Amino acid sequence: VTYYGYDSFVRADLNVKVQKRFLLVFWNDVYEWNASSTELNGEFYHEFEITESGMYRAKFTLTVTGNDGTQDVITDTIENEN
């Protein structure tokens, strides 16, 4: 995940949650990773291994905090069958 701060930037926090689908409609958490940075422009990089077959999704939440306490929250989800 790459981000670009703005003049009042204070901090970027990233949460990544990996889930595996079961019974066609439910999702179980199988992995979670968090990272933070105070660099104005930055990049988060992390690898993990999926060893079982099935349908997985990764949910990304990037929270960017400004010096006045306001927060911008950006979310995205990707799915893939392993």
MDAnalysis code that builds the backbone (N, CA, C; Angstrom):
import MDAnalysis as mda
import numpy as np

u = mda.Universe.empty(246, n_residues=82, atom_resindex=np.repeat(np.arange(82), 3), trajectory=True)
u.add_TopologyAttr("name", ["N", "CA", "C"] * 82)
u.add_TopologyAttr("resid", np.arange(1, 83))
u.add_TopologyAttr("resname", ["VAL", "THR", "TYR", "TYR", "GLY", "TYR", "ASP", "SER", "PHE", "VAL", "ARG", "ALA", "ASP", "LEU", "ASN", "VAL", "LYS", "VAL", "GLN", "LYS", "ARG", "PHE", "LEU", "LEU", "VAL", "PHE", "TRP", "ASN", "ASP", "VAL", "TYR", "GLU", "TRP", "ASN", "ALA", "SER", "SER", "THR", "GLU", "LEU", "ASN", "GLY", "GLU", "PHE", "TYR", "HIS", "GLU", "PHE", "GLU", "ILE", "THR", "GLU", "SER", "GLY", "MET", "TYR", "ARG", "ALA", "LYS", "PHE", "THR", "LEU", "THR", "VAL", "THR", "GLY", "ASN", "ASP", "GLY", "THR", "GLN", "ASP", "VAL", "ILE", "THR", "ASP", "THR", "ILE", "GLU", "ASN", "GLU", "ASN"])
u.atoms.positions = np.array([
    [0.856, -1.171, 0.000],
    [0.000, 0.000, 0.000],
    [0.899, 1.230, 0.000],
    [0.668, 2.124, -0.941],
    [1.409, 3.374, -1.030],
    [0.462, 4.523, -0.691],
    [0.954, 5.488, 0.076],
    [0.124, 6.652, 0.417],
    [0.943, 7.920, 0.252],
    [0.241, 9.016, 0.054],
    [0.861, 10.337, -0.066],
    [0.155, 11.269, 0.910],
    [0.915, 11.860, 1.837],
    [0.346, 12.744, 2.843],
    [0.045, 14.124, 2.292],
    [-0.457, 14.970, 3.146],
    [-0.781, 16.346, 2.797],
    [-0.197, 17.254, 3.867],
    [-0.351, 18.560, 3.739],
    [0.314, 19.525, 4.629],
    [0.100, 19.250, 6.114],
    [-1.101, 18.854, 6.503],
    [-1.386, 18.657, 7.931],
    [-1.223, 17.197, 8.361],
    [-0.555, 16.386, 7.550],
    [-0.368, 14.955, 7.830],
    [0.374, 14.729, 9.146],
    [-0.120, 13.760, 9.921],
    [0.545, 13.362, 11.164],
    [0.953, 11.886, 11.126],
    [0.034, 11.016, 10.685],
    [0.281, 9.583, 10.806],
    [-0.591, 8.792, 9.837],
    [-0.064, 7.655, 9.378],
    [-0.818, 6.698, 8.575],
    [-0.810, 5.350, 9.293],
    [-1.985, 4.749, 9.411],
    [-2.125, 3.439, 10.057],
    [-2.798, 2.487, 9.077],
    [-2.208, 1.304, 8.916],
    [-2.752, 0.308, 7.998],
    [-3.121, -0.948, 8.776],
    [-4.313, -1.478, 8.470],
    [-4.746, -2.761, 9.006],
    [-5.093, -3.652, 7.817],
    [-4.528, -4.853, 7.798],
    [-4.833, -5.840, 6.762],
    [-5.357, -7.083, 7.463],
    [-6.546, -7.513, 7.062],
    [-7.148, -8.705, 7.648],
    [-7.409, -9.700, 6.519],
    [-6.866, -10.910, 6.646],
    [-7.073, -11.966, 5.658],
    [-8.087, -12.947, 6.239],
    [-9.066, -13.281, 5.412],
    [-10.132, -14.173, 5.854],
    [-10.317, -15.298, 4.842],
    [-10.759, -16.467, 5.349],
    [-11.046, -17.613, 4.487],
    [-12.543, -17.900, 4.559],
    [-13.142, -18.147, 3.391],
    [-14.575, -18.409, 3.340],
    [-14.870, -19.862, 3.706],
    [-15.971, -20.049, 4.452],
    [-16.441, -21.400, 4.730],
    [-17.963, -21.416, 4.644],
    [-18.515, -22.550, 4.314],
    [-19.958, -22.734, 4.120],
    [-20.547, -21.731, 3.130],
    [-19.750, -21.305, 2.172],
    [-20.133, -20.442, 1.058],
    [-20.556, -19.022, 1.420],
    [-20.838, -18.724, 2.680],
    [-21.302, -17.368, 3.020],
    [-20.584, -16.745, 4.222],
    [-19.837, -17.512, 4.977],
    [-19.185, -17.013, 6.186],
    [-17.684, -16.856, 5.957],
    [-17.065, -15.964, 6.731],
    [-15.627, -15.712, 6.628],
    [-14.981, -15.866, 8.002],
    [-13.875, -16.602, 8.049],
    [-13.066, -16.760, 9.267],
    [-11.786, -15.955, 9.126],
    [-11.397, -15.226, 10.164],
    [-10.115, -14.531, 10.173],
    [-8.995, -15.557, 10.264],
    [-8.009, -15.433, 9.359],
    [-6.865, -16.354, 9.395],
    [-5.540, -15.622, 9.593],
    [-5.536, -14.295, 9.393],
    [-4.285, -13.545, 9.525],
    [-4.627, -12.059, 9.643],
    [-3.857, -11.351, 10.476],
    [-4.029, -9.901, 10.584],
    [-2.666, -9.245, 10.757],
    [-2.502, -8.091, 10.122],
    [-1.245, -7.355, 10.187],
    [-1.546, -5.874, 10.305],
    [-0.794, -5.184, 11.167],
    [-0.942, -3.742, 11.374],
    [0.414, -3.065, 11.225],
    [0.384, -1.844, 10.691],
    [1.605, -1.058, 10.560],
    [1.246, 0.414, 10.658],
    [2.217, 1.227, 11.091],
    [2.028, 2.671, 11.225],
    [3.262, 3.389, 10.715],
    [3.061, 4.647, 10.279],
    [4.178, 5.454, 9.819],
    [3.867, 6.928, 10.042],
    [4.913, 7.687, 10.317],
    [4.777, 9.141, 10.431],
    [5.474, 9.852, 9.272],
    [5.924, 9.085, 8.273],
    [6.534, 9.686, 7.084],
    [5.448, 10.301, 6.213],
    [5.702, 11.493, 5.680],
    [4.709, 12.208, 4.884],
    [4.222, 11.381, 3.694],
    [5.121, 10.783, 2.957],
    [4.781, 9.891, 1.851],
    [5.434, 8.557, 2.145],
    [4.677, 7.486, 2.033],
    [5.260, 6.211, 2.422],
    [4.635, 5.029, 1.736],
    [5.149, 3.878, 2.117],
    [4.717, 2.621, 1.531],
    [4.767, 1.547, 2.602],
    [3.741, 0.728, 2.656],
    [3.716, -0.429, 3.545],
    [3.858, -1.667, 2.674],
    [4.747, -2.575, 3.071],
    [4.959, -3.800, 2.320],
    [5.048, -4.956, 3.300],
    [4.329, -6.038, 3.005],
    [4.340, -7.202, 3.888],
    [3.934, -8.430, 3.076],
    [4.526, -9.561, 3.365],
    [4.189, -10.816, 2.698],
    [3.711, -11.833, 3.714],
    [2.821, -12.699, 3.282],
    [2.403, -13.838, 4.095],
    [2.068, -14.973, 3.150],
    [2.034, -16.189, 3.669],
    [1.825, -17.363, 2.830],
    [0.512, -18.039, 3.188],
    [-0.245, -18.390, 2.161],
    [-1.470, -19.161, 2.341],
    [-1.161, -20.587, 1.937],
    [-1.378, -21.532, 2.851],
    [-0.973, -22.907, 2.597],
    [-2.140, -23.833, 2.269],
    [-3.365, -23.402, 2.528],
    [-4.530, -24.239, 2.250],
    [-5.306, -23.698, 1.058],
    [-5.983, -24.578, 0.335],
    [-6.797, -24.118, -0.785],
    [-8.126, -23.563, -0.264],
    [-8.763, -22.761, -1.095],
    [-10.055, -22.190, -0.736],
    [-10.170, -20.767, -1.234],
    [-11.280, -20.124, -0.913],
    [-11.517, -18.725, -1.278],
    [-11.060, -17.843, -0.120],
    [-10.241, -16.862, -0.449],
    [-9.713, -15.931, 0.556],
    [-10.038, -14.499, 0.145],
    [-10.091, -13.627, 1.136],
    [-10.192, -12.203, 0.861],
    [-9.284, -11.452, 1.825],
    [-8.783, -10.331, 1.342],
    [-7.965, -9.440, 2.171],
    [-8.692, -8.113, 2.259],
    [-8.872, -7.631, 3.471],
    [-9.550, -6.359, 3.710],
    [-8.506, -5.364, 4.205],
    [-8.358, -4.256, 3.483],
    [-7.369, -3.229, 3.794],
    [-8.076, -1.998, 4.337],
    [-7.568, -1.459, 5.442],
    [-8.083, -0.204, 5.982],
    [-6.896, 0.708, 6.262],
    [-6.820, 1.817, 5.526],
    [-5.769, 2.813, 5.715],
    [-6.403, 4.034, 6.358],
    [-5.896, 4.436, 7.513],
    [-6.388, 5.615, 8.212],
    [-5.284, 6.659, 8.240],
    [-5.567, 7.826, 7.665],
    [-4.605, 8.930, 7.631],
    [-5.112, 10.012, 8.569],
    [-4.272, 10.379, 9.555],
    [-4.661, 11.356, 10.573],
    [-3.954, 12.675, 10.334],
    [-4.714, 13.771, 10.436],
    [-4.167, 15.113, 10.283],
    [-3.875, 15.745, 11.629],
    [-3.157, 16.880, 11.626],
    [-2.757, 17.511, 12.890],
    [-3.935, 18.113, 13.657],
    [-5.100, 18.244, 13.036],
    [-6.284, 18.723, 13.750],
    [-7.142, 17.572, 14.261],
    [-6.647, 16.339, 14.135],
    [-7.350, 15.162, 14.634],
    [-8.295, 14.525, 13.632],
    [-8.514, 15.157, 12.487],
    [-9.396, 14.552, 11.486],
    [-8.745, 13.321, 10.881],
    [-9.584, 12.396, 10.466],
    [-9.079, 11.162, 9.879],
    [-9.767, 10.884, 8.555],
    [-8.967, 10.492, 7.575],
    [-9.476, 9.981, 6.311],
    [-9.295, 8.466, 6.352],
    [-10.364, 7.731, 6.083],
    [-10.306, 6.271, 6.113],
    [-10.581, 5.746, 4.709],
    [-9.656, 4.954, 4.217],
    [-9.760, 4.363, 2.882],
    [-9.789, 2.848, 3.061],
    [-10.775, 2.206, 2.470],
    [-10.893, 0.747, 2.590],
    [-10.934, 0.110, 1.207],
    [-10.473, -1.128, 1.143],
    [-10.539, -1.888, -0.091],
    [-10.540, -3.377, 0.279],
    [-11.145, -4.179, -0.562],
    [-11.186, -5.632, -0.342],
    [-10.880, -6.323, -1.660],
    [-10.027, -7.334, -1.588],
    [-9.773, -8.164, -2.763],
    [-10.051, -9.617, -2.395],
    [-10.528, -10.397, -3.363],
    [-10.802, -11.813, -3.162],
    [-10.044, -12.624, -4.205],
    [-9.639, -13.829, -3.794],
    [-8.920, -14.703, -4.711],
    [-9.074, -16.144, -4.239],
    [-9.186, -17.060, -5.195],
    [-9.244, -18.474, -4.846],
    [-7.868, -19.077, -4.972],
    [-7.468, -19.783, -3.944],
    [-6.143, -20.401, -3.901],
    [-6.257, -21.883, -4.217],
])
